[in-house]
Amino acid sequence: MIGAFFPTSFPTTHPRNPEALATTKSLLKLSIPFLVGALVAAQSLQPAQAQEKVVFGTVTTVTLSIGVIVSAKQLGFFKDEGLDVDIVSFNGTGTLLPQMTSKRVHIGYPNPDVLIVSRQPGKDPIPLKFFYNATRESAWEFVVPSDSPIKTLKDLDGKKLGVGALTFGNIPITKAMFKELGVNVELVPVGVGAPAFLAFRDKRVDALNLFDSMHAILETQGTVIRRLDMPKKYKDLFSNGFVAHEDTIRDNPKMLAGFGRAIAKASVFCETNPTACVKAFWEQYPNQKPAGVDEAKAIQDGTKIMRSRFDKYLQFDDPKNRRWGEFALDSWKGFRRGAPRRRTDHHQGRPRRDLLHQRTRAGVHEIRRRGDRGARTGRELIQARRWRAPH
């Protein structure tokens, strides 16, 4: 399994300072997150090195749904790893992936659906693989006005369903689900944000099928909505994760390892201090902070939007042994059940593993979390509790 990553080995000698040896041996007895924090702090005393440019692509406009990723940038976790990350937004997975196959974008945050479909027999597989499981359950929802007569997904038969775009990565699964339910629904592209909300309020569509944070934003604007229950096997499918080109995984695993470490630390930060996570996002994107709104109300709404996605980062099978970034094998089996024509290993009936970079390579290791005991004493946790937005 692949997870968030740490270096293969830690220094055991120091040619100029013998005391560092005793310090390092002492640190090795601590949990991994705290050790990494201490080592990063020690590295900061060394001469500054050139930052590696990394282009990170999202599949929609930048919102608080990627508050963790923005926090990793704003708080310097990427910089600690020698990475200068530029966040670029695209209109859907289908728009992002060509930029990744041409290597203009180094790391992406797409849905898995399109990549899985590309591995069907007779198709040309897209040369991208997942290396970090971020959103551990489906980020996609179906919502209707609170007073709508539509009570279940089956009630959408013959209705109009607003979707972001037909290039969005959830479309294959949405179609598969309605086919299984025997529901004939018209998919209407409405975009995201204001255009989608207007179409919904004007009743040009009967329901919306957007991602979690969009619906949370809609609620903070005063629209009362009701979420429709999804079949459990679809709800449990993991959603957006981090992918890279196969060549990047082969040639530059160190960069991916650093990215994974930064995200893991930012995740602990945002869980411990969600308010600070929101403020860090606003520092990076000040135009996203609501204008003319009471500060307490803005923070309350911002936290709601951020947590609508971030809480899915925390859906671990074993909450006491959280393995950041790991893909459980069963999570891939879910896609096979959800869409029977997905390609599987013929002999074992197991999901294809060629979308998942699993084996460790130079400097790429999974975190084996020992609960959160170590994390809660780590530098990133201390920083999370004390962090304040700069004035």
Buried (B, 14 or more C-beta within 10 A) or exposed (E): BBBBBBBEEEEEEBEEEEEBEEBBEEBEEBBBBBBBBBBBEBEEEEEEEEEBEBBBBBBBBBBBBBBBBBBBBBBBBBBBBBBEBEBBBBBBBBBBBEBBBEEEBBBBBBBBBBBBBBBEEEEEBBBBBBBBBBBBBBBBBBBBBEEBEBEEBEBBEEBBBBBBBEBBBBBBBBBBBBEBBEBEBEBBBBBBBEEBBEBBEEEEBBBBBBBBBBBBBBBBEEBEBBEBEBEEBBEBBBBBBBBBBBEBBEEBBBBBBBBBBBBBBBBBBBBBBBBBBBBBBBBBBEEBBBEEBEEEEBBBBBBBBBBBBBBBBBEBEEEEEBBBBBBBEEBBBBBBBBBEEBBBEEEEEBBBEEBBBBEBBEBBBBBEBBEBEBBBBBBBBBBBEEBEEEE
